[in-house]
């Protein structure tokens, strides 16, 4: 597999979006920015968000929507950057909208039914213009928040909780026909699926647990964010030592893995004319790389 470096020196890149002009827009969690990355390593800051911008997606109005976790403590371990617990300057979890032309940032959600968000992590838009997002929560020494999944409208007028509790929900994505919501659980190394009955409406719980397990990995392998292939396979960024990778999971739970030279492989997005260019975030080393994927990725709603 041939891997080319698009940019280095990034401060924990996440949430990549392949743009029509060939650039990649992503967040730098440790820098608190929404950043555009061009070929040849050139970067430019679109907006300073502060806190911990974690996931990003293009919305129906052409703006970029960001899940901001409010910030992390950061730890340098032998030149590799790792996130930790909630920092002293934690600025609160929220959903933000960024105007790509002006860099203007609007906070559109910070609570649901009077409860503050703890650590919004990732989001995905459906074809109706709403979006699903996860709240992984925050660590506090010996404690960690219980996680949740939400559905919201892009106009800032409606947000509702649709899954609670769920341990450390991270990446989320939709099946090509939008009848299934996928959610990756970090520490469990588990991919869950939820049946969608209508936009923002999940099928009622029928068993002991909410949702169904598609796949769980053996050993100490953790799940981060994800993207979906055009054929419905789910590609989950996988954290492992000494090298993480991308785990591509079929509907029957079988999977294949592609390794990259970083323990914290945190996200993937597809782009290029044939949607077979996989852009991958190597967050501990601060790199964005690309490789040709064996199958095309799913074109996201509102992608340019």
Beta strands, then each sheet from edge to edge (+ up, - down):
strand 1: 3-7
strand 2: 13-18
strand 3: 24-28
strand 4: 33-37
strand 5: 43-48
strand 6: 53-58
strand 7: 64-68
strand 8: 74-77
strand 9: 80-83
strand 10: 94-98
strand 11: 105-109
strand 12: 111-112
strand 13: 115-116
strand 14: 120-125
strand 15: 130-135
strand 16: 139-140
strand 17: 143-144
strand 18: 147-153
strand 19: 159-166
strand 20: 169-174
strand 21: 180-185
strand 22: 190-198
strand 23: 201-202
strand 24: 212-216
strand 25: 222-228
strand 26: 234-239
strand 27: 245-249
strand 28: 255-259
strand 29: 265-271
strand 30: 277-282
strand 31: 287-292
sheet 1: 1+ 31- 30+ 29-
sheet 2: 2+ 3- 4+ 5-
sheet 3: 6+ 7- 10+ 11-
sheet 4: 8+ 9-
sheet 5: 12+ 13-
sheet 6: 14+ 15- 18+ 19-
sheet 7: 16+ 17-
sheet 8: 20+ 21- 22+ 23-
sheet 9: 20+ 21- 22+ 24-
sheet 10: 25+ 26- 27+ 28-
end
